[in-house]
Amino acid sequence: MKILAVADEEPLILWDYFDPELVKGVDLIISCGDLKASFLDFLMTMTNAPLLYVHGNHDEAYVKNPPMGAIDIEDTVYNFHGLRILGLGGSMKYRDGTFMHTEKQMARRVRKASFRALFKGGIDIVVTHAPCRGYGDMDDLPHQGFACFNDLIDRWKPAYMLHGHVHKEYGHFQRTRTHNSGTSLINCWGYYIFEIPDPPARR
């Protein structure tokens, strides 16, 4: 299965100067937030691939104008051809905003998500906007990661966690890291394409 993950910035090679060879064979698109709905609409049209998304802290416009045809996976464990994908969007709360959360609020979401994961038999991919605390986040409140994400990863040990929020230009960017649990953490700023084995069929 070939996956295109995007976050935070609309790459010219995927929009203004779209290169069809880059996305050839993509089976699924995952957005980690802070992208224009029109860009996501464009990607779906040009690739004919389904798109799953979570919200970034700057996605207020989605409240009235979400990406058409895309699937909002916030607070769900979505089954894509046997791949169990959990979505937990938003960032640390540094001002009032629809998609900003305190650590306590996010921890509550994580507990509910874990309950849902029990019925799915686990999680293969976690999709967030913010990173785990201590894994590629920053010290300033707006870019701090959530500590409760570490608890989630430790418990379920998904193969991947996809996030955005920490941009390359911040000088703290690292594309991939490995969590203590063994989970591969991927900062999907801009875009990232990867392939995984086809999962077994699940209900």
C-alpha positions in Angstrom: 0.0 0.0 0.0 1.4 3.4 -1.1 0.5 6.4 1.2 1.0 10.1 0.5 1.0 12.1 3.8 0.8 15.9 3.7 0.9 18.6 6.3 1.3 22.4 7.0 2.4 23.6 3.6 1.2 23.1 0.1 4.2 21.9 -2.0 4.4 23.4 -5.4 5.2 20.0 -6.9 1.8 18.8 -5.7 -0.2 21.9 -6.7 1.0 24.7 -9.0 3.6 22.5 -10.7 1.8 19.2 -10.2 3.9 16.2 -11.1 1.7 13.1 -11.8 4.7 10.8 -11.6 5.3 11.7 -8.0 1.9 10.3 -6.9 1.6 7.5 -9.4 0.2 4.4 -7.6 -0.8 6.2 -4.4 -3.6 4.3 -2.7 -4.3 6.6 0.2 -3.7 10.3 1.1 -3.5 11.3 4.8 -3.5 15.0 5.8 -2.0 15.9 9.2 -3.6 19.4 9.1 -3.0 23.1 8.4 -3.7 22.7 4.7 -6.2 24.5 2.4 -9.3 22.5 1.7 -8.9 23.5 -2.0 -5.5 21.8 -2.0 -6.8 18.6 -0.5 -9.7 18.7 -3.1 -7.1 19.0 -5.8 -5.1 16.1 -4.6 -8.1 13.8 -4.5 -9.1 14.9 -8.0 -5.6 14.4 -9.5 -4.8 11.1 -7.8 -8.3 9.6 -7.6 -7.3 8.3 -4.1 -9.3 8.6 -0.9 -8.2 11.2 1.6 -8.3 11.0 5.4 -7.7 14.0 7.5 -7.4 15.5 11.0 -7.4 19.2 11.8 -4.5 21.5 12.4 -4.7 24.4 14.8 -5.2 26.8 11.8 -8.0 24.8 10.1 -10.9 27.0 11.4 -12.1 27.4 7.8 -13.0 23.7 7.8 -15.9 24.3 10.2 -17.9 25.8 7.3 -15.9 24.6 4.3 -14.3 21.2 4.8 -12.5 19.4 2.0 -15.3 17.9 -0.1 -15.3 14.1 -0.3 -12.5 13.7 2.2 -13.0 11.7 5.4 -12.7 13.3 8.8 -11.1 10.7 11.1 -11.0 12.8 14.3 -11.5 10.6 17.4 -12.2 7.5 15.4 -10.3 4.3 14.5 -10.9 4.2 10.8 -10.5 0.9 8.9 -9.0 1.4 5.5 -8.8 -2.1 3.8 -7.6 -3.6 7.1 -5.4 -0.7 8.1 -6.6 0.7 11.5 -6.0 4.5 11.5 -6.6 6.7 14.6 -7.0 10.4 14.2 -6.3 13.0 16.9 -5.9 16.4 15.5 -5.2 19.8 17.0 -2.4 21.5 18.9 -1.6 22.6 22.4 -3.9 25.4 23.5 -2.1 28.7 23.4 -5.2 30.9 22.6 -8.9 30.3 22.1 -9.4 28.1 19.0 -11.6 25.3 17.8 -8.8 22.9 17.3 -6.6 23.6 20.3 -6.5 21.5 23.5 -5.0 21.5 26.9 -3.0 18.4 27.9 -5.9 17.4 30.1 -8.4 17.7 27.2 -6.2 15.7 24.9 -5.6 13.0 27.5 -9.4 12.6 27.7 -9.6 12.1 23.9 -6.7 9.6 24.1 -8.6 7.6 26.8 -11.7 7.5 24.6 -9.6 6.5 21.6 -8.0 3.7 23.4 -11.5 2.3 24.3 -12.4 2.4 20.6 -9.1 0.7 19.7 -10.1 -2.2 22.0 -13.0 -3.0 19.7 -10.7 -2.8 16.6 -8.1 -5.0 18.0 -5.4 -2.3 18.0 -4.0 0.6 16.0 -1.7 0.5 13.0 -1.3 4.2 12.3 -1.9 7.2 14.5 -2.5 10.5 12.7 -2.1 13.7 14.7 -1.2 17.3 14.0 1.0 17.9 17.0 3.9 15.6 17.9 4.6 13.5 21.0 6.1 15.5 23.9 9.9 15.1 23.7 9.9 13.8 20.1 10.5 16.6 17.7 8.4 19.2 19.5 9.6 22.6 20.7 9.8 24.4 24.1 7.3 27.2 23.2 3.7 26.4 24.2 2.3 26.6 20.6 4.7 23.9 19.4 4.8 21.6 22.4 3.8 18.1 21.8 1.3 16.1 24.0 2.7 13.9 26.7 -0.4 11.7 26.5 0.5 10.7 23.0 3.5 8.9 24.5 1.1 6.9 26.7 -1.0 6.1 23.6 2.0 4.9 21.6 3.4 2.9 24.6 0.2 1.1 25.0 -0.8 0.3 21.4 2.6 0.3 19.7 1.3 1.3 16.2 3.7 0.9 13.3 3.6 4.6 12.5 2.6 7.9 13.9 2.2 10.7 11.4 2.2 14.4 12.4 3.0 17.9 11.3 3.0 21.2 13.1 6.8 21.6 13.4 7.9 23.1 10.1 11.3 22.7 8.4 12.1 26.4 8.6 11.9 26.3 12.4 15.3 24.8 12.5 14.2 21.9 14.6 13.0 19.6 11.8 13.8 15.9 11.5 11.7 13.9 9.1 11.8 10.5 11.0 12.4 9.4 14.5 11.9 6.2 16.5 9.8 6.2 19.6 11.0 4.2 22.6 8.2 1.8 21.9 9.5 1.1 18.4 6.9 3.2 16.6 8.2 5.2 13.6 7.4 8.9 14.0 7.2 10.8 10.8 6.9 14.6 10.5 4.9 15.0 7.3 5.6 18.7 6.8 5.2 19.4 3.1 4.8 15.8 1.9 6.1 12.3 2.5 5.5 9.2 0.5 6.0 5.7 1.9 4.9 2.1 1.3 3.7 -0.5 3.7 2.7 -4.1 3.3 -1.0 -4.7 2.6 -2.7 -5.4 6.0 -4.9 -8.4 6.6 -8.6 -7.9 6.0 -10.4 -6.8 9.1 -13.9 -5.8 9.9 
